[in-house]
Amino acid sequence: MVEKPCSGGQDLLLYPAKRKQLLRSELDGEKVPPSPLPAPKQIPPLKGCPAVMPGDFKEKVAELLAKYSSGLWASALPKAFEDMYKMKFPEDALKNLASLSDVCTIDYISGNPQKAILYAKLPLPTDKIPKDAGQSHGDYDIKSMVEQEYLQIEENIAKSADTFVENTTVPPLIIPTEASPSVLVVELSNTNEVVIRYVGKDYSAAQELMEDEMKEYYSKNPKITPVQTVHVGQLLAVNAEEDAWLRAQIISMDENKIKVCYVDYGFSENIEKSKAYKLNPKFCSLSFQATKCKLAGLEVLSDDPDLVKVVESLTCGKIFAVEILDKADIPLVVLYDTSGEDDVNINATCLKAICDKSLEVHLQIDAMYTNVRVTNICSDGTLYCQVPCKGLNKLNDLLHKIEDYFHCKHMTSEYFVSLPFCGKVCLFHCKGKWLRVEITNVHSSRALDVQFLDSGTVTSVKVSELREIPPRFLQEIIVIPPQAIKCCLADLPQSIGMWTPDAVLWLRDSVLNCSDCSIKVTKVDETRGISHIYLFTPKNFPDPHHSINRQITNADLWKHQKDVFLSAISSGASSPHSKGGGTPIPGTAGENLRKSLTDVIKKSVVDHTGSFSTEELPPPVHLSKPGEHMDVYVPVACHPGYFVIQPWQEIHKLEVLMEEMILYYSVSEERHVAVEKDQVYAAKVENKWHRVLLKGILTNGLVSVYELDYGKHELVNIRKVQPLVDMFRKLPFQAVTAQLAGVKCNQWSEEASMVFRNHVEKKPLVALVQTVIENANPWDRKVVVYLVDTSLPDTDIWIHDFMSEYLVELSKVN
């Protein structure tokens, strides 16, 4: 309830939604008053208030209505009366409004006696009496005065509307909290100011709804006219193309046209003044949707016209998943195209696209190249080679200058990598040299995968071992294309099939890191980015019959040993959104590089390279006793009869162990693994190494494993299985099979299982232990527990109670 102490436009400004409801205007055939008081539901009378005396009632009603020059809904009279006089309103007074006609004017809406507006009757001022008025007009009806008053109010509002909108605060745009929100790229002038719009319910969907309301409001309200006076910075509603109504802000203006920026789209245009209208304040509640972001890794070349052109062609008008690295005023982001089978890092793609083409190596078919260095041999027989060229010479020169720079400047903490992200190019020190690496996968704040751009090697390293490229060298060094050329041996017999460990090791022993090999190119497959070559060592060049291609066909090298494989290799970069790709397993590096990396890793972990056992197992994980509570995390939940818990207090130790396994197995010596069922191994699942129990061996080269720390069953390639060394057998296996106590069901339906999963999976909970079922094998232990969700501030949710109630309701439906 708002009292109106005096007439004027400022009172109505308190109720912008009521502006359009002029006195005597029609809405759905009914007259709607301009009163600032809405028509509430009938409010029950107050209890315990003194009853008003009949003789005083009319006098008090007249006194009350005198305070509401705009009128008062009859249904609002009881509440207003009781609030003002602290007296009970007569129950039958509203049923006989005619009895109040001697103290007020009653305006029935559409003749409905239940809907009426009450106006106070006042003595007519002398200067307002019409000259031809008779004695019958001794009491002046306030309604005519109110009509004139509100016409004046509307004029005042029209004059002050611009000021009102300017004083209206538009809320700032909040960056989405989800891990990888979607954005639409609108336009860019440089890569440090890319205009984007967030896509989602509270963003693009809310904007579409608002624009529909704007169209409804402006298109069907003929009394709204274009603005007459404008100024820079003013907010407007613009009638754009295709009868769309958009929010805009004035950038500049001349006599007939104004230049506006569409605040929800980020682009500007010149428009006629006739298309610009005052922006109603109700359309200011949604944040301006156009915002800017900065593309990570491209800052040093942000204004480069070639880079801007490439980014524009790849991104504008398209929707991407975005990884937000820094939530600053202009967020630092990485864009990912997730429309294909593999996610594509747009930032890295754009950077590669502007590499200096004059520094690339283009192998020609039938050409011979000497002084070639084989830098990497993968377990599938793929080779990476360096061919002498202008780009390689410039790269070596720059890396030598960087070495001198770090030596003279006494490297400080400013060169440590503080914000790693996929696609970032930085430096790694190995074997006395600084080498270029690209981050391909970030496992945690400590461990990540990198690819050596100029050797093709992929491995895992610690974040603390990476260094930023000094700014004075950054632009020069990132435009040099990768100097590792991907190759394969040409014309190998098709009967060879999968490469054996013996064949790979023979090839590595023969040519790896040999700096004076020669190659002859027979085919260039640009689609796959690989060249087919004949490879020669110095003593066999150029006789094709003594090439490596012919020597490796020795039958003894291709005798496949049952269940014995080398680790697998994958050179593809991954993103935070992709499941495949990522870090290759050991065996990808050259011998010297691999040993150097191993030395780096062993600075922080003891040397266990020869120590592993199939007998020793860690002690069982500690569980609370029956009747005691414990904090748990549920990584997997099938149904109430089978789920997995992890002790919450041990999760940090498990994360550290996972990081150490990534670092260790990426550079450890390869082992020939004769796998056996029911034995414990290390296995690479997706991009991480896990402690697993081997459950079965399939005939198609896959094995079934059970993750001993997470409780998941997975199928992995047998190549990805390695011995579990002793250093990773200390921490108890963290996964414990569990069953929900307090609820009984012989068979859980898929619907009930889904409800249970939604309430417990991937959540921290409190477990009240009922029973612990011990077993000699730690992975066969079982616990029966009550689960409690304590995340709500005021109440705890006992999951067994919830599931019991759900089963009861489900039985009623069925």
MARZALO-458801 format. One line per 8 residues: their letters; for each residue x, y, z of C-alpha. Coordinates in steps of 0.25 Angstrom, whole numbers, plus 5000, padded with zeros to 4 digits. Example, Ala and Ser with C-alpha at 12.3 -4.5 7.8 and 13.67 -1.06 7.14 Angstrom:
as	5049/4982/5031 | 5055/4996/5029
This chain:
mvekpcsg	5000/5000/5000 | 5006/5013/4996 | 5000/5027/5000 | 5000/5038/4990 | 5003/5051/4997 | 5002/5060/4985 | 4998/5059/4971 | 5009/5058/4960
gqdlllyp	5016/5049/4950 | 5026/5044/4961 | 5016/5036/4968 | 5012/5028/4956 | 5027/5025/4954 | 5027/5016/4966 | 5018/5006/4958 | 5023/5006/4943
akrkqllr	5014/4994/4940 | 5002/5003/4943 | 5006/5014/4933 | 4999/5009/4921 | 4986/5008/4929 | 4980/5022/4928 | 4968/5026/4934 | 4956/5021/4926
seldgekv	4965/5013/4917 | 4959/4999/4913 | 4966/4986/4916 | 4958/4973/4912 | 4945/4982/4912 | 4947/4987/4926 | 4951/5000/4931 | 4964/5000/4939
ppsplpap	4967/5011/4949 | 4981/5018/4950 | 4981/5015/4964 | 4995/5011/4970 | 4987/5001/4978 | 4985/4987/4971 | 4972/4980/4974 | 4975/4969/4984
kqipplkg	4967/4957/4988 | 4957/4959/4999 | 4965/4960/5012 | 4959/4954/5024 | 4956/4964/5036 | 4966/4965/5047 | 4963/4958/5060 | 4962/4965/5073
cpavmpgd	4960/4979/5068 | 4950/4988/5074 | 4937/4990/5066 | 4935/5003/5059 | 4922/5011/5063 | 4912/5012/5052 | 4912/5027/5054 | 4927/5029/5052
fkekvael	4928/5019/5040 | 4924/5028/5028 | 4932/5039/5034 | 4945/5031/5035 | 4943/5025/5021 | 4942/5039/5015 | 4954/5043/5023 | 4961/5031/5018
lakyssgl	4957/5033/5003 | 4962/5047/5004 | 4976/5042/5004 | 4975/5034/4991 | 4972/5045/4980 | 4973/5034/4970 | 4962/5025/4976 | 4962/5012/4983
wasalpka	4958/4999/4980 | 4946/4995/4988 | 4952/4981/4991 | 4964/4989/4997 | 4956/4997/5006 | 4955/4987/5018 | 4970/4986/5019 | 4973/5001/5017
fedmykmk	4962/5004/5028 | 4968/4994/5038 | 4982/4998/5036 | 4979/5013/5038 | 4969/5013/5050 | 4972/4999/5056 | 4957/4996/5056 | 4949/4985/5051
fpedalkn	4943/4988/5037 | 4928/4985/5037 | 4926/4971/5030 | 4914/4975/5023 | 4919/4989/5018 | 4924/4984/5004 | 4911/4977/5002 | 4903/4990/5002
laslsdvc	4913/5000/4995 | 4901/5009/4992 | 4900/5013/5006 | 4913/5020/5005 | 4909/5029/4993 | 4907/5041/5002 | 4922/5041/5005 | 4928/5036/4993
tidyisgn	4926/5034/4978 | 4925/5019/4974 | 4929/5015/4960 | 4925/5001/4956 | 4933/4994/4946 | 4925/4989/4935 | 4913/4990/4944 | 4919/4979/4953
pqkailya	4915/4982/4967 | 4926/4973/4972 | 4937/4982/4965 | 4936/4997/4968 | 4945/5009/4970 | 4942/5018/4982 | 4946/5033/4980 | 4945/5044/4991
klplptdk	4935/5055/4990 | 4941/5069/4992 | 4935/5083/4992 | 4937/5088/4978 | 4947/5099/4978 | 4941/5113/4974 | 4950/5115/4962 | 4946/5101/4956
ipkdagqs	4931/5104/4956 | 4925/5104/4942 | 4918/5117/4939 | 4905/5110/4935 | 4905/5100/4947 | 4892/5099/4954 | 4890/5097/4969 | 4890/5082/4966
hgdydiks	4905/5082/4964 | 4908/5087/4978 | 4916/5075/4981 | 4927/5074/4971 | 4930/5060/4965 | 4945/5057/4967 | 4946/5048/4955 | 4947/5059/4945
mveqeylq	4958/5065/4952 | 4965/5051/4953 | 4964/5050/4938 | 4971/5063/4935 | 4981/5060/4946 | 4986/5047/4939 | 4986/5053/4926 | 4996/5063/4932
ieeniaks	5004/5052/4938 | 5005/5044/4925 | 5011/5057/4919 | 5021/5058/4931 | 5025/5043/4929 | 5027/5045/4914 | 5037/5057/4917 | 5044/5049/4928
adtfvent	5044/5035/4922 | 5058/5037/4917 | 5064/5040/4930 | 5056/5029/4937 | 5062/5019/4927 | 5076/5024/4929 | 5075/5023/4944 | 5070/5009/4943
tvppliip	5082/4999/4946 | 5084/4988/4936 | 5089/4976/4944 | 5103/4971/4940 | 5105/4959/4932 | 5108/4947/4940 | 5118/4937/4934 | 5112/4923/4934
teaspsvl	5116/4913/4946 | 5116/4901/4937 | 5129/4894/4933 | 5128/4896/4918 | 5117/4906/4914 | 5113/4908/4900 | 5115/4922/4893 | 5112/4928/4879
vvelsntn	5123/4936/4873 | 5118/4949/4867 | 5130/4957/4862 | 5144/4961/4865 | 5154/4972/4862 | 5165/4965/4869 | 5166/4952/4877 | 5167/4960/4891
evviryvg	5153/4965/4888 | 5144/4954/4882 | 5129/4957/4883 | 5121/4945/4888 | 5108/4942/4894 | 5105/4931/4904 | 5095/4920/4899 | 5086/4914/4909
kdysaaqe	5073/4916/4917 | 5077/4928/4925 | 5084/4935/4914 | 5080/4933/4899 | 5066/4927/4903 | 5063/4938/4912 | 5067/4948/4902 | 5058/4942/4891
lmedemke	5046/4943/4901 | 5049/4957/4905 | 5049/4961/4890 | 5036/4954/4888 | 5030/4963/4899 | 5037/4975/4893 | 5030/4972/4880 | 5017/4970/4887
yysknpki	5018/4983/4895 | 5023/4992/4884 | 5015/4987/4872 | 5001/4987/4879 | 5002/5000/4886 | 4999/5011/4877 | 5001/5022/4887 | 5016/5020/4887
tpvqtvhv	5023/5029/4878 | 5038/5030/4873 | 5048/5038/4882 | 5049/5053/4879 | 5062/5056/4887 | 5073/5047/4888 | 5087/5047/4893 | 5100/5038/4893
gqllavna	5099/5026/4903 | 5084/5026/4903 | 5077/5013/4903 | 5066/5010/4892 | 5057/5000/4887 | 5059/4999/4872 | 5050/4994/4861 | 5060/4986/4853
eedawlra	5058/4977/4841 | 5047/4967/4840 | 5039/4974/4850 | 5049/4970/4861 | 5050/4979/4873 | 5064/4980/4879 | 5071/4987/4891 | 5081/4997/4886
qiismden	5090/5008/4892 | 5094/5021/4884 | 5108/5022/4880 | 5107/5035/4872 | 5097/5043/4864 | 5095/5054/4854 | 5083/5061/4849 | 5075/5050/4843
kikvcyvd	5082/5037/4847 | 5087/5031/4860 | 5098/5020/4861 | 5094/5010/4871 | 5100/4997/4877 | 5091/4985/4879 | 5095/4982/4893 | 5090/4967/4892
ygfsenie	5097/4965/4879 | 5110/4973/4879 | 5109/4979/4865 | 5106/4994/4861 | 5098/5000/4850 | 5092/5014/4846 | 5077/5015/4847 | 5067/5026/4845
kskaykln	5062/5033/4857 | 5048/5028/4853 | 5051/5014/4857 | 5056/5018/4871 | 5047/5017/4883 | 5048/5019/4898 | 5052/5007/4905 | 5042/5003/4915
pkfcslsf	5049/5000/4928 | 5043/4986/4929 | 5052/4982/4918 | 5064/4986/4926 | 5064/4974/4936 | 5072/4965/4927 | 5087/4967/4925 | 5092/4971/4912
qatkckla	5096/4958/4905 | 5107/4962/4896 | 5120/4961/4904 | 5135/4960/4900 | 5146/4949/4902 | 5160/4947/4900 | 5166/4935/4892 | 5177/4929/4901
glevlsdd	5190/4926/4894 | 5188/4937/4883 | 5190/4949/4891 | 5204/4953/4885 | 5198/4952/4871 | 5184/4958/4875 | 5184/4969/4864 | 5191/4961/4853
pdlvkvve	5182/4963/4841 | 5185/4948/4836 | 5181/4943/4850 | 5169/4951/4851 | 5164/4946/4837 | 5166/4932/4841 | 5159/4933/4854 | 5148/4940/4847
sltcgkif	5146/4930/4837 | 5146/4918/4846 | 5137/4924/4857 | 5128/4935/4854 | 5113/4931/4854 | 5117/4917/4860 | 5114/4911/4874 | 5126/4906/4882
aveildka	5128/4899/4895 | 5137/4909/4903 | 5147/4906/4914 | 5148/4918/4923 | 5162/4919/4929 | 5161/4933/4936 | 5148/4939/4939 | 5153/4954/4938
diplvvly	5145/4965/4932 | 5149/4960/4919 | 5150/4945/4921 | 5162/4937/4916 | 5156/4925/4908 | 5159/4913/4899 | 5149/4910/4889 | 5145/4896/4885
dtsgeddv	5138/4891/4873 | 5130/4879/4878 | 5122/4876/4865 | 5130/4865/4860 | 5135/4852/4865 | 5147/4858/4872 | 5147/4871/4879 | 5156/4882/4872
ninatclk	5164/4892/4879 | 5160/4905/4871 | 5171/4914/4878 | 5182/4903/4874 | 5176/4901/4860 | 5177/4916/4858 | 5191/4917/4863 | 5196/4906/4854
aicdksle	5189/4913/4842 | 5197/4925/4842 | 5211/4918/4843 | 5221/4924/4834 | 5219/4915/4821 | 5233/4918/4816 | 5238/4910/4828 | 5230/4898/4825
vhlqidam	5236/4885/4820 | 5229/4880/4807 | 5234/4866/4803 | 5234/4864/4789 | 5231/4850/4783 | 5243/4842/4778 | 5252/4852/4784 | 5264/4848/4793
ytnvrvtn	5267/4855/4806 | 5280/4853/4814 | 5285/4856/4828 | 5271/4852/4833 | 5269/4850/4848 | 5259/4840/4853 | 5254/4846/4866 | 5242/4837/4870
icsdgtly	5237/4823/4867 | 5223/4819/4871 | 5219/4805/4875 | 5210/4804/4862 | 5223/4807/4854 | 5220/4821/4851 | 5233/4830/4850 | 5236/4844/4852
cqvpckgl	5247/4851/4845 | 5255/4864/4844 | 5259/4868/4830 | 5270/4879/4829 | 5263/4892/4825 | 5262/4907/4827 | 5251/4905/4838 | 5260/4896/4846
nklndllh	5272/4905/4845 | 5264/4917/4850 | 5258/4909/4862 | 5271/4904/4867 | 5276/4918/4866 | 5265/4923/4874 | 5266/4912/4885 | 5280/4915/4886
kiedyfhc	5277/4930/4889 | 5267/4926/4899 | 5277/4917/4906 | 5287/4929/4907 | 5275/4938/4911 | 5271/4929/4923 | 5286/4928/4927 | 5289/4943/4927
khmtseyf	5275/4947/4933 | 5276/4937/4944 | 5262/4931/4942 | 5251/4936/4952 | 5238/4931/4956 | 5231/4940/4945 | 5235/4929/4935 | 5228/4918/4942
vslpfcgk	5215/4913/4935 | 5204/4918/4944 | 5192/4915/4935 | 5193/4903/4927 | 5183/4900/4916 | 5182/4891/4904 | 5188/4897/4892 | 5198/4905/4900
vclfhckg	5212/4905/4894 | 5224/4906/4904 | 5238/4901/4908 | 5243/4888/4914 | 5257/4886/4918 | 5263/4872/4914 | 5277/4867/4912 | 5283/4881/4913
kwlrveit	5274/4888/4903 | 5261/4896/4903 | 5250/4889/4894 | 5237/4894/4889 | 5225/4886/4895 | 5210/4888/4893 | 5201/4884/4905 | 5191/4873/4900
nvhssral	5184/4869/4912 | 5183/4875/4927 | 5181/4864/4937 | 5182/4872/4949 | 5189/4885/4955 | 5202/4876/4956 | 5202/4867/4944 | 5199/4869/4929
dvqfldsg	5202/4863/4915 | 5211/4870/4905 | 5215/4867/4891 | 5229/4871/4886 | 5226/4879/4874 | 5239/4877/4867 | 5241/4862/4870 | 5227/4856/4871
tvtsvkvs	5229/4850/4885 | 5217/4851/4894 | 5219/4849/4909 | 5214/4853/4923 | 5222/4864/4931 | 5220/4872/4943 | 5214/4886/4942 | 5226/4891/4950
elreippr	5236/4887/4939 | 5230/4895/4928 | 5234/4910/4925 | 5228/4921/4918 | 5235/4926/4905 | 5241/4940/4908 | 5232/4951/4902 | 5244/4956/4893
flqeiivi	5245/4942/4886 | 5230/4938/4887 | 5225/4943/4874 | 5237/4938/4866 | 5236/4924/4872 | 5222/4921/4871 | 5221/4924/4856 | 5231/4913/4853
ppqaikcc	5224/4901/4848 | 5226/4888/4855 | 5239/4881/4850 | 5235/4867/4852 | 5230/4860/4839 | 5221/4848/4841 | 5225/4836/4833 | 5223/4822/4831
ladlpqsi	5231/4811/4824 | 5226/4809/4810 | 5223/4796/4803 | 5223/4786/4815 | 5216/4773/4812 | 5201/4773/4816 | 5203/4760/4824 | 5211/4768/4834
gmwtpdav	5199/4773/4841 | 5201/4778/4855 | 5215/4782/4859 | 5221/4773/4869 | 5230/4778/4881 | 5242/4771/4874 | 5240/4779/4861 | 5238/4792/4868
lwlrdsvl	5250/4790/4877 | 5259/4786/4865 | 5255/4798/4857 | 5258/4807/4869 | 5272/4801/4871 | 5275/4802/4856 | 5271/4817/4854 | 5266/4825/4866
ncsdcsik	5273/4838/4868 | 5283/4834/4856 | 5286/4848/4850 | 5291/4844/4837 | 5280/4835/4831 | 5274/4837/4817 | 5260/4835/4812 | 5253/4834/4799
vtkvdetr	5239/4839/4798 | 5229/4830/4790 | 5216/4836/4794 | 5210/4848/4802 | 5197/4845/4808 | 5192/4860/4811 | 5179/4855/4817 | 5185/4847/4828
gishiylf	5197/4856/4828 | 5207/4845/4826 | 5218/4842/4816 | 5222/4828/4811 | 5237/4827/4811 | 5249/4817/4809 | 5259/4819/4820 | 5274/4817/4819
tpknfpdp	5285/4816/4829 | 5298/4823/4825 | 5305/4809/4821 | 5293/4805/4813 | 5290/4817/4805 | 5285/4817/4794 | 5283/4802/4791 | 5268/4799/4792
hhsinrqi	5270/4785/4795 | 5278/4788/4807 | 5268/4799/4812 | 5262/4798/4826 | 5249/4794/4819 | 5255/4781/4813 | 5262/4778/4826 | 5251/4779/4835
tnadlwkh	5242/4768/4827 | 5251/4758/4834 | 5241/4747/4838 | 5246/4745/4852 | 5243/4760/4856 | 5228/4757/4853 | 5225/4745/4861 | 5214/4750/4870
qkdvflsa	5215/4745/4884 | 5202/4742/4891 | 5197/4753/4900 | 5210/4761/4899 | 5209/4775/4894 | 5217/4788/4895 | 5209/4800/4900 | 5200/4807/4890
issgassp	5202/4821/4884 | 5193/4832/4881 | 5198/4845/4876 | 5185/4853/4875 | 5183/4864/4885 | 5171/4864/4894 | 5162/4874/4900 | 5155/4875/4913
hskgggtp	5142/4870/4906 | 5148/4858/4899 | 5149/4844/4904 | 5159/4839/4893 | 5172/4843/4889 | 5182/4849/4899 | 5195/4844/4904 | 5202/4832/4898
ipgtagen	5207/4821/4906 | 5222/4819/4908 | 5231/4815/4897 | 5228/4828/4888 | 5241/4835/4891 | 5255/4833/4886 | 5264/4826/4895 | 5272/4838/4900
lrksltdv	5260/4846/4902 | 5253/4836/4909 | 5264/4834/4919 | 5265/4849/4921 | 5251/4850/4924 | 5252/4838/4934 | 5263/4845/4941 | 5254/4857/4942
ikksvvdh	5243/4849/4948 | 5252/4842/4958 | 5256/4856/4964 | 5243/4854/4972 | 5241/4839/4973 | 5250/4828/4977 | 5256/4819/4966 | 5246/4807/4965
tgsfstee	5249/4803/4951 | 5252/4789/4954 | 5243/4786/4966 | 5230/4780/4964 | 5222/4768/4969 | 5210/4760/4967 | 5209/4756/4981 | 5209/4768/4990
lpppvhls	5196/4775/4991 | 5193/4788/5000 | 5185/4786/5013 | 5170/4787/5012 | 5164/4801/5013 | 5160/4806/5027 | 5145/4805/5029 | 5137/4810/5041
kpgehmdv	5131/4800/5051 | 5116/4796/5050 | 5108/4807/5057 | 5119/4818/5053 | 5118/4829/5043 | 5128/4831/5031 | 5129/4842/5020 | 5129/4835/5007
yvpvachp	5128/4838/4992 | 5120/4830/4982 | 5127/4829/4969 | 5118/4818/4963 | 5104/4814/4966 | 5096/4803/4959 | 5084/4802/4969 | 5082/4801/4984
gyfviqpw	5087/4787/4984 | 5100/4790/4977 | 5108/4803/4978 | 5123/4807/4981 | 5128/4816/4992 | 5141/4823/4994 | 5146/4828/5008 | 5145/4843/5006
qeihklev	5158/4846/5015 | 5166/4837/5005 | 5162/4844/4992 | 5174/4854/4993 | 5184/4843/4994 | 5177/4835/4982 | 5178/4848/4974 | 5193/4849/4977
lmeemily	5195/4834/4973 | 5188/4836/4960 | 5197/4848/4956 | 5210/4840/4960 | 5205/4828/4952 | 5203/4837/4939 | 5217/4843/4941 | 5223/4829/4944
ysvseerh	5217/4821/4933 | 5219/4832/4922 | 5234/4830/4923 | 5237/4817/4929 | 5244/4805/4922 | 5234/4796/4914 | 5231/4782/4919 | 5226/4770/4912
vavekdqv	5214/4767/4919 | 5209/4752/4920 | 5195/4756/4926 | 5188/4746/4935 | 5173/4747/4940 | 5171/4751/4955 | 5184/4758/4955 | 5187/4773/4958
yaakvenk	5192/4782/4948 | 5193/4797/4943 | 5185/4800/4931 | 5182/4812/4923 | 5167/4816/4923 | 5164/4828/4914 | 5175/4838/4918 | 5179/4833/4932
whrvllkg	5186/4821/4938 | 5178/4812/4948 | 5181/4801/4957 | 5173/4790/4952 | 5169/4775/4954 | 5169/4767/4941 | 5156/4760/4940 | 5157/4754/4926
iltnglvs	5164/4753/4913 | 5156/4754/4900 | 5161/4749/4886 | 5160/4762/4879 | 5172/4768/4887 | 5163/4774/4898 | 5164/4771/4913 | 5153/4773/4923
vyeldygk	5158/4780/4936 | 5152/4785/4949 | 5157/4799/4954 | 5161/4796/4968 | 5160/4810/4973 | 5147/4815/4965 | 5139/4802/4964 | 5137/4803/4949
helvnirk	5138/4791/4939 | 5145/4795/4926 | 5150/4788/4913 | 5163/4793/4909 | 5173/4789/4899 | 5183/4779/4904 | 5194/4788/4899 | 5190/4797/4910
vqplvdmf	5193/4788/4922 | 5206/4789/4929 | 5212/4783/4943 | 5208/4791/4955 | 5221/4794/4962 | 5222/4794/4977 | 5222/4809/4979 | 5207/4809/4975
rklpfqav	5204/4797/4984 | 5205/4804/4997 | 5191/4812/4997 | 5180/4803/5000 | 5170/4800/4988 | 5159/4811/4990 | 5147/4805/4984 | 5138/4797/4993
taqlagvk	5125/4790/4988 | 5113/4795/4996 | 5098/4792/4998 | 5088/4801/5004 | 5082/4797/5017 | 5068/4800/5022 | 5061/4796/5009 | 5058/4783/5003
cnqwseea	5055/4779/4988 | 5058/4767/4981 | 5059/4773/4967 | 5061/4788/4965 | 5054/4794/4952 | 5062/4803/4943 | 5053/4814/4947 | 5056/4812/4962
smvfrnhv	5071/4810/4959 | 5072/4823/4951 | 5065/4831/4963 | 5075/4825/4972 | 5087/4828/4963 | 5082/4843/4962 | 5082/4844/4977 | 5095/4838/4981
ekkplval	5105/4836/4969 | 5117/4845/4969 | 5113/4852/4982 | 5119/4853/4996 | 5110/4847/5006 | 5110/4842/5020 | 5110/4827/5022 | 5105/4820/5035
vqtviena	5111/4806/5035 | 5102/4794/5038 | 5110/4782/5034 | 5124/4780/5029 | 5126/4767/5021 | 5141/4764/5021 | 5149/4756/5010 | 5163/4752/5008
npwdrkvv	5163/4760/4994 | 5161/4774/4997 | 5153/4776/4985 | 5143/4766/4990 | 5140/4773/5003 | 5126/4778/5004 | 5119/4788/5013 | 5104/4790/5017
vylvdtsl	5101/4805/5020 | 5091/4815/5022 | 5093/4828/5013 | 5090/4842/5017 | 5091/4854/5008 | 5095/4866/5018 | 5096/4876/5007 | 5083/4884/5010
pdtdiwih	5084/4894/5021 | 5072/4891/5029 | 5069/4876/5027 | 5077/4863/5025 | 5071/4853/5014 | 5072/4838/5018 | 5073/4831/5004 | 5067/4818/5009
dfmseylv	5054/4826/5014 | 5054/4833/5001 | 5055/4820/4993 | 5044/4813/5002 | 5035/4825/4999 | 5038/4824/4985 | 5035/4809/4984 | 5021/4812/4991
elskvn	5017/4822/4981 | 5022/4814/4970 | 5013/4802/4975 | 5001/4811/4975 | 5003/4816/4961 | 5005/4801/4956
